[in-house]
Structure formats: C-alpha cells, structure tokens
C-alpha cells in the first residue's frame, strides 16, 4: 500500500514546463514580430555564408581546385 503522506518530486516536470515556455516565447518572437523576422533573415544569411565558406574550403582541400571557384559555384547554386 502506498504511503499517502509521501511527497512526489515534480522538479523535472516543472523544469520541462519552464524551458518549453522560454522556447515557445523565443519562437513566437522570431515568427510574429517584424524585428524577429529581421533577426531570422540575418541568421539565415549568416548561416548560408558560413556553409558556403566551409564547403568551398573542404572541396578545395580535397580536389586542389581554387577556393574561389567553389565559392562562386556555391553562390550560383544557393541563389
């Protein structure tokens, strides 16, 4: 028989709810405000630039072809 006076530890549930609320607030800010959409576009642009840089470095090191060639190729593909 269970002890009715024994307390349960609900700290994991409370922590999960708090983190979820913060994450939902951040997503709402990014998708529902003009300033958030500007931030989203900025992050997207920076991500694309970094991906182009990393891929052109990798392909240049593996093939021996110039890095600028692969960067220009990536620019044309990503448009």
N, C-alpha and C positions, 0 to 999 in steps of 0.2 A: 504494500500500500504506500502511495506517495505521501510525503510529508506536506501538508497544506501551508506550513509556515516557512518552507524553504523558498528563498528568492531565486529567480532566474537571472542569469547575466545576459542582458539585452544590449550590451555596448556595441557589439558587431552590427546589429540592426540599426542602431542609432547612427553609427559611423557611416554605414552604407547610405542611409537616407540623406545625411548631411552632404556627402560627396556627390550624390546624384543631384541634389538641389543646386549645388555650385556648378556642376557640369551643364545642367539644363539652363541655368541663368546665363552662362557664357555662350551657349549655342543660341539662345534667344537674342542676346545682344548682337551676335555676328549676323544672324539672318533677318532680324526685324528692325534694325536701325540703319540709317544711312551711314553713320560713322563706322558701324560694324561691317557693312558691305565694302567700304573703302579699305578697311583693315584686311578683310578677306581677299580682296583683289591684290593688295600689296603682298600678302603672304604667298598667294598663288604665283605671282610674278617672281618673287624671290626663289620659290621652290623650283620653278621651271629653269631659271638661270643656273641654279646650283646643280640641277640634274644634267643640264647641257654641259656644264664645266666638268663634272665628274665623268660623264660618258665620253666626252672628247679626250680627256686625259687617259682614260683606260684604253680606248681604241687606238690612240696614238702610240701608247707604250707597247701594245700588243702587235701592231702592224708596222710601225715605223713611218707611217704616213703623218704629215704635219697635223698638228692640233687644230690649226685654223680651218683646215679643210673639213674636219669632222664637226667643228663648231658651226660653220656655215651650213653644212648639211643638216644639222640638228635644227637650226633656225628655220630652214625651209620646211622641214617635216612638222615641226611643232605649231607653226602658224595656224 
